[in-house]
């Protein structure tokens, strides 16, 4: 489970756009927010625990208070 979580969190499904102070993540984080934490800060902390070291993680750590979260549309075709 840890490997699958790390793989997903480090995939293009978690997009950070520094120029816009924006984090774009899957609707799954909204639908199952109780599993990730009830608020944006909890979701960011969850991501930080699973992100590989590098630019994405560094930016998120340093801007976690100011970053905006946007949820991308879920691709239902992945279920086929």
N, C-alpha and C positions, 0 to 999 in steps of 0.2 A: 504494500500500500504506500509506503514511504517513497519508493522508487517511482510509482505512477504519479504521485503528488508532485514530486520534484520535476519529473518530466513535463507535466502539464504546466506548472508554474513557470518553468524556464522556456516554454514554447512561445511561438508568436501569439498565442491566445492571451498572454499578459503583455500588453504593449505600453511602454512608457515613452511619452513625447515631452522631453525636457523643455523645449521651446514654448510649450503650452501649459506646462506644469500639470500634465494630464496622465492619468493611468486609465487605460481601457482594459476591461476584463469581461469575462463571460457572464451572461445572465445567471448562470449557475450560482455565482456568489450572492446574487440577490435572492433567488428562489430558496436557497438553503442557508440563508444568513445566520440562522440559529447555530449551524454547524461551524461557522467561521467567526462568529461574533456579531453582535447586534448592530454595530456601527462601523463606519468607514475606518476608524483607527484600528479596530480589531482585525478587519480584513487586511489592512496594510501590515500589521504585525504578523499575521499568518503568512503572507507572501514573503516577508523578510526572513522568516524561519526556514523557508524552502528554496529561496532564490540562491543560485550559485553566486560566488563572489564575482564581482565585475561591475561594469558601468550601470546596469539596471539597478542592482542592489544598492550601490553607492548613492545613486541619485535618490532612490526611494528613502533610504535612511536619512539623508540630509534634507529632504523636502517633505517629509511625511506630514507635517502640520499644514502645509500650504497646498498640497497636491489635490486636484479635483479627480473624482472617479466618474467614469462613464461606463455604462454596461452595453456591450455589443449585442446585436441581435443573435439569437441562438440559431445555429444551422441544424434544422431538424433532419436534413438528409444524412447526417452522420449516423443516425439510428437505423439506417437500412443496410 
